[in-house]
Amino acid sequence: MELKIEIDKATFDERTIQTGDNEFIVREQIGYLQMTGERYPQKVVVQLNPNQPAYEPGTYEVMPSSVILNRFGALGFKRVLDLRKLAVENEQAA
C-alpha cells in the first residue's frame, strides 16, 4: 500500500509548549493525504522536527520507516513522518 501526502505550501506553524521546566518547539505543516479508494484527499497535520525546514510543495510518499508498533502493540506512525518527494510526472517522461 502506498500512502501519498501532497504539500501545497512551504509554510508551517510553530509554537512553544511549556511543561514544568521543559520547553518544546512544535512545528506543523498542512498536507493532504491521498487514500486509495477515496475521491478527495484528507487534510492532515505533518509534524516537523524543531530545526527542520518546511517541505516544499509537491507530492511525497510516506516511507515504511514511518510505521511503528505503539506501546499497546497496535500499528501507528512516528510523530515525525519520513517523507520522500516523488518525481514530477513531466520529469519522469524525460
Buried (B, 14 or more C-beta within 10 A) or exposed (E): EEBBBBBEEEEBEEEEEEEEEEEEEBBBBBBBBBEEEEEEBEEBEBBBEEEEEBBEEBBBBBEEEBBEEEEEEEEEBEEBBBBEEBEEEEEEEE
